[in-house]
């Protein structure tokens, strides 16, 4: 706030709302969690950063630095462009502490800024450090966990429901047709299908997509573990968790799974 958000008069003169906005978000992306902090403030001053870096001997006066490289200089210890020292900025400590903490977690930090428009800072952290609210399901003897944030509801799917849509993978959910994916077939799970299956309705890119499982167990706080080098590139799986009874549950990468199935269907239609 101290560096980025202008005073109300300056914002009004620039055609902005008098009140600044800072937006904090966190999303699951593959094997990582992306934590993003964005503002609509003044943005970083590339020239001020360059001059400060020259004064501190970090770069040569005539050296060329792309802006994305200049932004990284604010992560250096003791680096600050604040003109006065306040209780929250100006001492040159803060961003370097963030950088050390992120490095210790094997993560990374990305900075993007447009002068007059605002700044975004993204922290990319390995998913193996995360605890998420999960939604535990079962297919045969195998356990699968959905990130609870993507789950909207669950509905029952019977053999009669499948026959009503003439083999097409569409479920009528209160008058709306929702496409679904049979995870049993996708992951080649063993055993026979039960008479009543469950469709976990997820929200992906503002679309509702169902995932058919045998049994819904319920909400489960999930400590995410790495799959290890041999299984880390399995499509549609982002990690694993150890359940209370010692068995392994695979954590689904729902957006990637939907994209993968769509690609397979498009290839099948062409060929």
C-alpha positions, 0 to 999 in steps of 0.5 A: 500500500505504501509503495503502490497505492496513490493518494486519492487526489493523485488517483482522481487526477489519473482517472482512477477511483479515489480508493485503491484496490489490492486483490489477493488470490490463490489458485491450484495450477498443476503441481503448484499453488500460485498466490497472487497479489495485485494492485491498481496503483502507480506501478514500479518506477523503472528509472528510480529502481535503475538509479538506486541499483547504480548507487548501490553498485548492483549494476553499471550505469550504462548496463541494459536491463530489461524491465522484468530483470529490473523488478528483481532488484527490489528483492535485494537486501537493503533495497528501497526506493522510498523517499522517506522511512515510515513504519512500513517501508523505507528500511530495505527489509521485507522483500528480501525476507520474502525472497529467502522464505520462498527460496527455502520452500523451493518456490519462486517469485514473479513480478510484473508491473506497468507504470500508472496501472499497477503491480502484480506479484506471484508466488509459485509454491510446490503443492507438496507444501500445501494442506487443502480441503479435499473431497474424498471419493472411491472407485473400486479399491482406489481413492481419489481426492478432488480439491473441494474448491472445485466441487459444486455438488454430487448427484446420483447416476443410475444405469437407467440415466445412462440409457436415457441419453442413448449412450452420450455422456450427459447427465440431466441435473435439474433441467441442465445437461452436464457432460461427465467423465467416467474416471473408472475408464480413464484410470483403468480401475478394476472391478465392476460398476455398482448399480448406483454411481455418483457424479461429482459436479465440478466447475472448470473455466466457468463450465460444469463438468461431472466426474463419475465415481463409485462412492462419495466419502466426503470432505477430507482435509488433505496433506499433499505429498509428492508422487515422486520422480516415477509418477510426477508426470501422470496426466490428470494427477497432481499429487497424493495423500496418505489416509488415516488407514495408511492407504494412498489417495490420488489428488486429481488435477481437474482442469488438466483432466478435462482438457486431456479428455477433450483432446482425446475426443477431438482426436477420435472425432478426426480419425 
